[in-house]
Amino acid sequence: MEMEEMLEKAGENRDELIATEMLVTSKAAVRTYAVALTEAASPEVRDVLKRQLTQAINQHARVADYMMENGMYHAHDVKDQLKHDKKKVKTVKKLSKDKK
């Protein structure tokens, strides 16, 4: 089964899959900009990296807020997040079995 078919089968979970990927990517961007900022020697480069870091932090906040508002991410309740993650694992396992 191709990725497109798997996404079609995922149905309503498709938005969550995309949002989760965006959240993970935005977290990685924040870390990368922060490290680059600490390594930059030029004040001009540091200024650019600070602006990009701020943009990355804001993007992360927008994605996280969207996910929390739509029940996709439970950042303030670990127990709920674990339940949610277990449900996602079951879904992935089911999709994997359907693929075979």
N, C-alpha and C positions, 0 to 999 in steps of 0.2 A: 504494500500500500504506500503510495506516495505521500509526501508531507501535506499537499493540498487536500487529499482525501482524508487524512487524519484530522486536519483542521476542520473540515466540513463535519466530520463525525463528532468533533469536540463541541460543536454547536455553541451554546452560550458561554462555554469555557474559553472560547477563542479570544474574547476581549481580555480575559484574565491572563491568558498565556502571553499575549502581546504586552500588556501592562507590566507583568512580572519581568519580562525581558527588558523592558524600558527601565524598570526600577533597578535591576541588577547592573545595567549598563551605566545608568546615572551615578550609582554608587562607585563604580570603577572609575568614572571620569573625575569624580570629586577626589578620590585617592590619588589619581595620576597627576592632576593639577596641583594638589597639595605637595606632593613629592617634588614635582618640577619646580615649584615656587621656592622650596627650600634649597634647591641646587642652583638656582639662577644667580649669576653674579652681577648682571646688569640691572640697574634700577628701572630702565625702560621695559626690559623683559619681565621683571617682577610685576610691574604695573599691569602689563597685558595679562599675565597669568592670574593676577588677583581678580581682574574683571572676569576672566573665563571661569575661575573657580566660583565666583559669586553666581554666575549664570548657571553653572553646573549644580550648585546647591539649590538654587531656585527651581531648576528643572526637576531635581529629585523631590523637592517638597510638593510640586504640582502633581507628579505621578503618585507619590505616596498618599496625598490627600484624596486624589481620585479613587485610588484603590480602597482606602478606608471608607470613603463615602459610599462605595458600591459593594461593601462587604467582602472585598477580595484580600484585604490585608488587615490584620488585627495587631497593630504595633503596640497597643497599650494593654493587651490581654494575652499573655503567653499561652494560657490554657486554650483559649479560643483559636489562637494561631496554630497550635499543635493539632487541634481537631481539624482545622481547615487544611493543613498540610497533609494529614493522614488521608483525608478525602481525596485530595489531588493525587496522592500516590496511588490510591485504588483506581482512580480514573486512568492514570497513565498505564498501570498494569493491564487494565481492561483493553485500552487502545492497543497496547503491545500484543496482547493475545489475538485481538481482531486482525492485526497486521499479518499474522502467520497464516 
